[in-house]
């Protein structure tokens, strides 16, 4: 039996070109088939698989990065307050007041330092419509919103010259 095993091992190591009928008979009786060794194709297949895997990884990394950027942008947009005008007040009316009061400049402060922003709010009037801080430092959309609240409550009377 050990002679047959040596013969089988030699046949496997040397390949099918050296196998003879004497060697083939013990192979058949041992029910062991000679394995096909494909040393050239296996490294090429592994290399192709590695390239394919790398491309897939790059593609999914790019998709994940884009998704992260969109999530950050969505959070930023969602955190910004929505300043819609109060009902019944048109932007044209507000623009006319702002043009007269400040030339439409949301950052202007009058010479006395009493009136601020696009609609020249004083700080108590600004606070009465929910504003905080300086009106001149608030976003223009917030100034429009707060002016529309004031207009819907008191009409043009808060702006005696321009209203």
C-alpha positions in Angstrom: 0.0 0.0 0.0 2.8 2.4 0.8 4.3 1.8 -2.7 1.0 2.7 -4.3 0.8 5.9 -2.2 4.3 6.9 -3.3 3.4 6.2 -6.9 0.2 8.3 -6.6 2.2 11.2 -5.0 4.8 11.1 -7.7 2.1 11.1 -10.4 0.4 14.0 -8.8 3.6 16.0 -8.4 4.9 15.3 -11.9 1.7 15.8 -13.7 -0.2 13.9 -16.4 2.7 13.8 -18.9 4.7 11.4 -16.7 1.8 9.2 -15.7 1.9 5.8 -17.3 -0.5 3.0 -17.4 1.2 1.5 -14.4 0.7 4.6 -12.4 -2.9 5.2 -13.7 -4.1 1.8 -12.4 -3.3 2.5 -8.8 -4.9 6.0 -9.1 -8.1 4.4 -10.4 -8.1 1.7 -7.7 -7.6 4.3 -4.9 -10.5 6.3 -6.3 -8.4 9.5 -6.2 -8.6 11.8 -9.2 -5.6 13.9 -10.0 -6.5 17.5 -9.1 -6.3 20.1 -11.9 -3.7 22.7 -10.9 -4.2 25.9 -12.6 -1.4 28.1 -11.2 -1.6 30.6 -14.0 -5.3 31.4 -13.9 -5.7 31.6 -10.1 -3.5 34.6 -9.5 -5.1 36.4 -12.5 -8.6 35.6 -11.2 -7.6 36.9 -7.7 -6.2 40.1 -9.3 -9.4 40.6 -11.4 -11.5 40.0 -8.3 -9.4 42.5 -6.3 -9.8 45.2 -9.0 -13.6 44.6 -9.2 -13.9 44.7 -5.4 -11.9 48.0 -5.3 -14.1 49.6 -7.9 -17.2 48.5 -6.0 -15.8 49.8 -2.8 -14.9 53.2 -4.4 -18.4 53.5 -5.9 -20.2 52.8 -2.6 -17.8 55.1 -0.7 -18.7 57.9 -3.1 -22.4 57.2 -2.7 -22.0 57.2 1.1 -20.1 60.4 1.1 -22.7 62.1 -1.1 -25.4 60.8 1.3 -23.6 62.3 4.3 -23.2 65.7 2.5 -27.0 65.7 1.7 -27.8 64.8 5.3 -25.7 67.7 6.6 -27.3 70.1 4.2 -30.8 68.8 5.0 -30.2 69.3 8.8 -28.9 72.9 8.1 -32.0 73.7 6.0 -34.3 72.1 8.5 -32.8 74.1 11.3 -33.3 77.4 9.6 -36.6 79.1 10.6 -39.2 79.7 7.9 -40.2 83.4 7.8 -43.5 83.6 5.9 -45.3 86.9 5.9 -48.3 87.3 8.1 -51.6 86.9 6.3 -53.0 89.8 4.4 -49.6 91.6 4.1 -48.0 91.8 0.7 -44.3 92.0 0.1 -44.9 95.0 -2.2 -46.4 97.0 0.8 -43.4 96.0 3.0 -40.9 96.9 0.2 -42.4 100.3 -0.2 -42.1 101.0 3.6 -38.5 99.6 3.6 -37.5 101.7 0.6 -38.7 104.8 2.4 -37.3 104.0 5.8 -33.8 102.6 5.0 -33.4 102.5 1.3 -34.1 98.7 1.7 -30.8 98.2 3.6 -31.4 95.5 6.3 -28.1 96.5 8.1 -28.6 100.3 8.4 -28.7 102.0 11.8 -30.0 105.6 12.0 -27.7 108.4 13.1 -29.1 108.6 16.6 -28.6 104.8 17.1 -32.3 104.4 18.0 -33.7 102.7 14.9 -32.3 99.6 13.2 -32.6 97.5 10.1 -34.7 97.6 6.9 -37.8 98.8 8.7 -36.1 101.0 11.2 -37.4 99.2 14.3 -36.6 100.4 17.7 -35.7 97.7 20.2 -39.0 97.7 22.1 -41.1 97.4 18.9 -38.8 94.7 17.7 -39.2 92.7 20.9 -43.0 93.2 20.8 -43.1 91.2 17.6 -40.9 88.4 18.9 -37.5 89.7 17.8 -34.4 89.5 19.9 -31.0 91.2 19.6 -30.5 94.0 17.2 -32.9 94.2 14.2 -30.0 95.3 12.0 -28.2 92.0 12.8 -31.2 89.8 12.0 -31.6 88.1 8.6 -33.5 90.1 6.1 -36.2 87.4 5.9 -36.8 87.7 9.6 -37.0 91.5 9.4 -39.7 91.1 6.6 -41.6 88.6 8.8 -41.5 90.7 11.9 -42.6 93.8 9.9 -45.5 91.9 8.4 -46.6 90.9 12.0 -46.4 94.5 13.1 -48.3 95.7 9.9 -51.0 93.0 10.4 -51.4 94.2 14.0 -51.2 98.0 13.6 -51.3 98.8 9.9 -49.0 101.5 8.7 -49.2 103.6 11.9 -45.7 102.4 13.2 -44.2 104.1 10.1 -45.9 107.5 10.2 -43.8 109.0 7.5 -43.4 106.0 5.2 -46.5 103.9 5.9 
